[in-house]
Amino acid sequence: MRKWGVWLAISLVAACEQPEEANEQAPAYTKAAPAYATSGDRRMPPGVRFTDVTDASGIDFEHETGGFGQKWMPETMGAGAGLFDIDADGDDDVVLVNGTWFAGHEEEGREAPTSGLYANRGDGVFEDVTAGSGLDVSLYGMGITAADYDADGWTDLFLTTLGANLLLQGTGGLRFDDVTDRAGVAGSDWTDDEGRHNPEWSTAALWTDTDNDGWPDLFVTNYVHWSPENDLYASFDGKQKSYATPQQYPGSTPRLYHNRGDGTFEEVTEAAGLLLPHAKSMGVAVADFDSDGWVDLVVTNDTQPNFLLRNQADGRFVESGMAAGIGYDESGRARAGMGIDVTALNGDGIQAIGIGNFSRESMSLYTQTAPGAALFLDGAGRSRLVQPTLRTLTFGLKFLDYDLDGYRDLLLVNGHIEPGINAVQKEISYAQRPQLFWNDGAGGLIDVGTQAGPPFAQQLVGRGLAVGDLEGDGDVDALLSTNGGAARVLRNDAVDAGGGSALVLLLTGESPAVDALGAVVHVTNQGRKQALTVRTGSSYLSQHSLALVFGLGSASAAEGVVVRWPDGAQQELGPLAAGRYRVTTAGAIQAAR
């Protein structure tokens, strides 16, 4: 793995005058000029490539579906991936969630599979530290989200499962204690027609401060009422069993847990207006769509209308997905919503909701009609996303600036649920290649996978996706999980390939909001505006790094940087040279690894 070795003394930066606090050395994430080709007035995609560095990374992880020939529905779902700094050393570590065997179908002679924890050495090479960490327990895991919910300085983990969920409290370094029962976040039960009690099947989750009291609350989505006892027969060819679809099962409401600030949570789902029993949810993202300082939630549902949960600033949410135009597609049908992300694509304050859907449905790109508007229109066709995503089944997705030009691009992770799909739908494959779309700055998202390196030609049964700067060189790398297969690490070579400069900010808030969840950073350079929010969630069952990466293009510094902290306070950092910094509410700016 490469290691970024060039450091820029901030006191010598000629491009701008730095604040007095920024007197340490910061990595200079910059090149002379991005190597963009042009055709007349139109920009063309850069020659930035990704490299599969899984073998060299030290991450050796295989996902277990638990399948034993009966084609039970959970086997298709895969599991998520997470990037977060668990040991507080400035580098993002890796968690990969795993499934396990179903009861009565254990494999003799093998240790039960567990999730994996990998510590980052600082250069993108990882060490397996799962044993004794608290993550070395066998469960049918689905998703992951992380935050310091108790404000003790250590990252805590929450895993969703097909069963009781798991809250792991960080105790320092790379060790966790199971505090699920004491905290009250294991989840709820449902009762089948025979009177049997079954745990909810939880999928995506995120930490966010829903009531602006400083403490991170926990939002958990649930899928359908499935159990081994009520498994239904389905067949896509009329001859043999196939994996069932969610239409055959009742839905399951999401849950909201209010953080009491003492290590325990109160379930407030019904009081918050979030009792939505028809939900069949697979993804959730947080955004403040109307810029009122209160977080809203957007939830994908599989064959049910998607939700837009508008925060009423009084402890309640109102579900307005249908009225907002994101519930259905343009034909009035509910799609099979999987992963999700939210971004402002073009620096105009207009937010777009990207949703991965089933094959033959294409991706959704619901875009606000104006900044702060409560109405969205699907702009996937206008952005050239329909045709390239019509055959794929998209799970993980993320808007990211992979070439550091200041525009948000799009990365998709794809893979079907039915191994034999090609026998009945000749144009659809089970394993599918990931996709990378370049933002041309004029409203188009252009499929550049064929020129972005071998990883985008490799067929995978993709599921989770998490992105972050794994080796500390300023560009954004990717971690992919697969269903019943190996995880993949994709190194972004933007900096070495002549991509743009990068400004990377890690925010530290005041207790109890130590992760600064909900803080918004506005960056201005070369007449272009960018805004990113510190948040968890998004993608599919996964969590990205909390570090905010701003591409600066050919500029060596951002002309203006303004932080709006979760409590509403604004902090102007002034011009800031390309590099990696830690920023605190006290106004301190320190170079970071």
Disulfide bonds with the S-S distance in Angstrom:
none
